[in-house]
C-alpha cells in the first residue's frame, strides 16, 4: 500500500517563473576575498543577485585564517542574499557545525545544502525565488 501514490488531485501544473539570479562560487586554495566582496556589492546594488552558492572544501570547511571571507558572507546575508554552503565532494554532505569554520558560517547566516548537488541547489533556489 505505501508504495502506491494516491491519484493526482488535478492536472500537472508546470511552474515557469524561475528566478535564476544566483551565483555559484567554487573555492580554490588562495582565492581572493575582495573579488567576492565586489561581486556581492555589485549584485546587491544592481539587483542582479538574490542567492550565492559557495562550494566549500570537504564537509563544509573554508579557510579558518580568512576572517574577511566569513564577514563578507555575513554582510551578504544581512543584505538579503541567500547564502548556501555546498561541498565539492562527489559523495558526502555539508556538516556546518562539525568544524570551527562551519560554526562561524552558521553564525554568519549561511545555510547548509546537506547532500544536494550544485544543480539541485540551483534549481530549488530558482523555483523558491521565482
Helices and strands as residue ranges (DSSP letters): E 22-26, H 33-46, E 51-56, H 67-78, E 82-87, G 96-98, H 100-107, E 111-112, H 118-129
